[in-house]
Amino acid sequence: MKADTASEPSALAATGLTRTYRGGKGVFDITLKLAAGEVMGLMGPNGSGKTTLLRILATAATPTAGQVRWFGNANPHDPSVRRRLGVMLDQPAHFDKMTGYQNAWFFARQFGLSEQLARDRLDELFHWSGLWDAREQLVGEYSLGMKRKLNLVEALVHRPSILLLDEPTLALDYRAELDLIERLQLLSLTGTAVVLATNDVHLAERLCDYVIFLHDGRLIREGHVPQLLTEVAGSKEVQLQLNSPISLESLRALPAVEAANVEGDTVHIILARGANPAQVLAVLNGTADMVSTMRVRRPNLGDVFLKLTGVALPGAR
Amino acid sequence: MTLAGTIWQRELVEFAQRRRALVIKLAFPLVFGIPLVFAAPPLYAAISLTMLIAIIGSLGAGAVLTRERQSGLTLRYRTLPVTPGRLLIERLSTSAVIDLLQVTPVLVLIALRQPSQFAWWPALVLSTAAVLLIGNLAGAVASTLSDSPGEVMLYVFIPLLPLLYLSGVFTPLTQPALLAISRLLPFSYLHESVLGALGGQPNLLPWETLLGGFGFLVGAAGLTGRLGRRVLESD
């Protein structure tokens, strides 16, 4: 997170954000800051408060305490604030009795685009999203993935300064996911601030500069991705498939090994911080042909969350 | 493909695209209206038509807003760069205009039945519009308390029937206090104008009814603007 300067306020700055629901759920005392061009990930298990936080940042929900500033403006009802936000909420809600193009046109015009500009941009975005052939189909007949693509089109059409996307890759096919990542990278390079609420570890690692971890509505850890991977997730994991047994004690005695375990013919080794898999292989070289395969798994954001909370993110590995 | 860039255009386009609903919506007031206007005594016809118009106004927007709240569309509206007051005014006034189109054939039947009562026509149109807008607003407020269109009906009907009674729709009011209360309710002006247009014996003059209808129409529009945030941004 970059600090505010006198001439350039943060794209998004929230302090002490709290939103409580009956039953004690909600988000509590969240403070965050996002500069133009930065991509921030909100991660956490289901019910951790990602969606609530994103809705507050998107002006769709009101905090019970705390404040959000969008480019220095703290009024969520100010149309000039909302005009700079592109929002994709968790529910892909549309007017089902209207076509995809009619829906997107309505939202584009609401954000002040002229007819010509709306037409040009929608044509480009419908081609990009693969919805062009379905543009005259009623949204009620769209699949979930198509509805979410339409949501993306509607969030992008007015070229917002801040994009707030809730699980943007959910229900998207692999091609669409790659296209989205590429587009978001481009937008970030051109100064768009992006907030992603996601459990998609690969998406977060590829896109996010900064990640916030939520658990039970509270911010439990934040940081830049490489920093989190080093500080929290720590070591690499090496999996060795062996042709003949090996003494675990001798492996564990190696300085490069933090922990070792055997499952069938596979040895799982957690390398000590800063250690290299080659150091383990060098020792095993003395026993030729012992190792049939070796796989090195680098720590990911799923490991970070697992370490922080003891809860595995869905699909993190 | 007709494209709608504003909230009111979108409401109209969606309404026009739903052909079957359009036919049913336009036909059903006539099913009630034809026998009432041509066969019933003016007093009974005025009671039934006032109730019909009040119910049509109350149900339309309330049911739609409840469905939108459930589907997540209301949340999306909150992210649009439009103030909630303006948004609600545009939506409810469009819905009221659609309702007015729906009851127009019945109003035309009334005019055809008693052409000599033309002095009541402006008051009839204005008080009908006022009741439809107020009904839409009541439905919209009820939608914030409801999880289904059925619940909206319940919350709308519970106050509607006593209010119709207090408006003097069911029985002529003679006590001064009750009479004064009835003049504070929009249904009394609608009832009087329907009765007058059908050739009955209303208690008010056409211009008094016209003034009452106009006042409630303006008041309802102002209240709609003020209730925008309450209706569209309540969780």
Interface residues (C-beta under 8 A of the other chain):
Chain A: R55 A58 T59 A60 A61 T62 H77 P79 S80 V81 R82 R83 L85 V87 L89 D90 Q91 P92 A93 H94 F95 K97 M98 T99 Y101 Q102 W105 F106 F107 A108 R109 Q110 F111 G112 E115 A118 E136
Chain B: M1 T2 L3 A4 G5 T6 I7 R10 V13 E14 Q17 R18 E68 S71 G72 L73 L75 R76 R78 T79 L80 P81 V82 T83 P84 R229 E233 D235
